[in-house]
Amino acid sequence: MRAELDARLGEAARAWLARALDGAAARPGGHGPVSPWELRVAEAGRRCGPEHADAARVLLLHAARADAGTLARVYRQGTADERRAVLKALPHLVPGPEALPLVEDALRTNDTRLVAAAVGPYAARHLDAHNWRHAVLKCLFTGVGVDAVADLARRARADAELARMLADYAAERTAAGRPVPGDLHRVLALTEPTATPHGKES
């Protein structure tokens, strides 16, 4: 990720990122409520441009070896963009379920960028079946494409309860004269016991 980002950044942004990453790696901690490297997380959008900010922020979180508690603090204090970067960093930084409250918080919002980031590999690994099913429905409610749901085919396979929830939602939409999202039928097909994981759904 670092090499790819460096290739896309201008000279000034590359130099800023190098200094920021060195600082995060050298002094991951800090005194007071906010560590110096956390300020760089906030700056990343302005320094690297909004199109590269996610990658820069994830790299900073990695360099700082942020644990679940630190990630929770960055998430709580951050903007929606900073929260999205925290969610994207979770699979690589938190091996256990300690950061699930962040995923659950993001899934309670109607910010589609946060919802999409929340249903990534960390959620696939750690969300229990009940909350994972509701996360899939949340994607359908908010218009987040189900390609964002990591490990969708494996987790949906032979899930009769998810199939029931999807059928109920489709019936409600039809009764209200509203269209049924195309992704719903796609996920419903994956709930069949014989469904085979393939492509992005796996």
C-alpha positions in Angstrom: 0.0 0.0 0.0 2.8 2.4 0.8 4.6 2.0 -2.5 1.3 2.4 -4.4 0.4 5.5 -2.5 3.8 7.0 -2.9 3.5 6.6 -6.7 0.3 8.6 -6.7 1.3 11.4 -4.3 3.0 14.6 -5.3 6.4 15.4 -3.8 5.2 17.5 -0.9 2.6 14.9 0.1 5.1 12.1 -0.1 7.5 14.0 2.1 4.8 14.8 4.6 3.6 11.1 4.7 7.2 9.9 5.2 7.7 12.2 8.2 4.3 11.3 9.7 4.9 7.6 9.4 8.3 7.9 10.9 6.9 9.8 13.8 4.1 7.3 14.4 6.5 4.4 14.3 9.0 6.1 16.6 6.6 7.4 19.2 3.3 5.5 18.9 2.2 6.7 22.4 2.1 10.2 23.7 1.0 12.4 26.5 -2.4 13.9 27.0 -5.7 12.9 25.3 -4.3 13.0 21.8 -0.9 11.6 20.6 1.1 13.6 18.0 0.6 10.9 15.3 -3.2 11.1 15.8 -3.1 14.7 14.7 -1.5 13.5 11.5 -4.4 11.2 11.0 -6.7 14.2 11.1 -4.4 16.1 8.7 -4.1 13.4 6.1 -7.0 14.6 4.0 -5.6 18.1 3.6 -2.0 16.8 3.1 -2.6 13.9 0.8 -5.9 14.8 -0.8 -9.3 13.3 -0.1 -8.8 10.5 -2.7 -5.7 9.2 -0.9 -6.6 10.0 2.7 -8.0 6.6 3.6 -4.8 4.9 2.6 -2.6 7.4 4.4 -4.7 7.1 7.5 -4.6 3.3 7.5 -0.8 3.4 7.1 -0.5 5.8 10.0 -2.6 3.5 12.2 -0.4 0.6 11.2 2.8 2.5 11.8 1.6 3.5 15.3 0.7 -0.1 16.1 -2.7 1.1 17.3 -4.4 -1.3 19.6 -8.2 -1.6 20.1 -8.3 1.1 22.8 -6.3 3.5 20.7 -8.5 2.8 17.6 -11.6 3.4 19.7 -10.3 6.8 20.8 -9.4 7.8 17.2 -12.8 6.6 16.1 -14.7 8.5 18.8 -12.8 11.7 18.3 -12.6 11.5 14.5 -14.7 12.8 11.6 -16.7 10.3 9.4 -13.7 10.0 7.1 -11.3 9.2 10.0 -13.8 6.7 11.4 -13.9 5.0 8.0 -10.2 4.6 8.0 -10.3 3.1 11.5 -12.8 0.5 10.3 -10.7 -0.4 7.3 -7.7 -0.9 9.5 -9.4 -3.2 12.0 -8.7 -6.6 10.3 -5.0 -6.0 10.3 -4.6 -4.5 13.8 -7.1 -6.2 16.1 -7.0 -10.0 16.1 -9.9 -10.5 18.4 -13.4 -9.2 18.8 -12.5 -6.2 21.1 -13.3 -3.6 18.4 -16.8 -4.9 17.6 -18.3 -1.9 19.3 -16.9 0.3 16.6 -18.4 -1.9 13.9 -21.8 -1.8 15.7 -21.7 1.9 16.0 -21.0 2.4 12.3 -23.9 0.1 11.5 -26.3 2.2 13.5 -25.6 5.2 11.3 -27.1 6.0 7.9 -23.7 7.1 6.5 -23.3 4.6 3.6 -19.5 5.1 3.6 -19.3 3.9 7.2 -21.8 1.1 6.7 -19.7 -0.2 3.7 -16.5 0.0 5.7 -18.1 -1.7 8.7 -19.1 -4.9 6.8 -15.5 -5.6 5.7 -13.3 -8.5 6.8 -13.3 -7.7 10.5 -17.1 -8.0 10.7 -17.1 -11.2 8.6 -14.7 -12.7 11.1 -16.2 -11.5 14.4 -19.9 -10.5 14.1 -22.2 -13.1 15.5 -24.9 -14.5 13.2 -27.7 -12.3 14.5 -25.8 -9.0 14.1 -24.2 -10.1 10.8 -27.7 -10.8 9.3 -28.9 -7.3 10.4 -25.7 -5.8 8.9 -26.6 -7.4 5.5 -30.1 -6.0 5.8 -28.7 -2.6 6.7 -26.8 -2.6 3.4 -30.1 -3.3 1.6 -31.9 -0.6 3.5 -29.3 2.1 2.8 -28.4 1.1 -0.7 -24.9 -0.1 0.0 -23.9 -2.7 -2.6 -23.5 -6.2 -1.1 -20.1 -6.5 -2.8 -19.0 -4.5 0.3 -19.9 -7.4 2.5 -16.8 -9.5 3.1 -17.2 -13.3 2.9 -20.8 -12.9 2.0 -21.3 -16.2 0.2 -19.7 -18.4 2.9 -21.7 -16.8 5.7 -25.0 -16.7 3.9 -24.8 -20.3 2.7 -27.6 -22.4 4.1 -28.7 -19.5 6.4 -32.4 -20.2 6.7 -33.0 -17.3 9.1 -31.3 -14.8 6.7 -33.5 -16.2 3.9 -36.6 -15.6 6.1 -35.6 -12.1 6.9 -34.9 -11.3 3.3 -38.3 -12.7 2.2 -40.1 -10.7 4.8 -38.3 -7.5 3.7 -39.1 -8.2 0.1 -42.8 -8.8 1.0 -42.9 -5.5 3.0 -41.4 -3.6 0.1 -43.9 -5.1 -2.4 -46.9 -4.5 -0.2 -45.9 -0.9 0.1 -45.5 -0.6 -3.7 -41.8 0.0 -3.4 -39.2 -1.8 -5.5 -37.2 -4.7 -4.1 -33.4 -4.1 -4.3 -31.8 -6.3 -6.9 -29.1 -7.3 -4.4 -31.8 -8.9 -2.2 -32.4 -11.6 -4.7 -28.7 -12.1 -5.1 -28.2 -12.6 -1.4 -31.3 -14.8 -1.2 -29.9 -17.1 -3.8 -26.7 -17.4 -1.7 -28.7 -18.7 1.3 -29.4 -21.9 -0.6 -27.5 -24.9 0.9 -26.1 -25.7 -2.5 -24.9 -22.1 -3.3 -21.3 -22.0 -4.3 -19.0 -19.1 -3.2 -17.5 -17.4 -6.2 -16.2 -14.0 -7.4 -16.5 -11.0 -5.1 -19.1 -12.6 -3.0 -16.5 -15.0 -1.5 
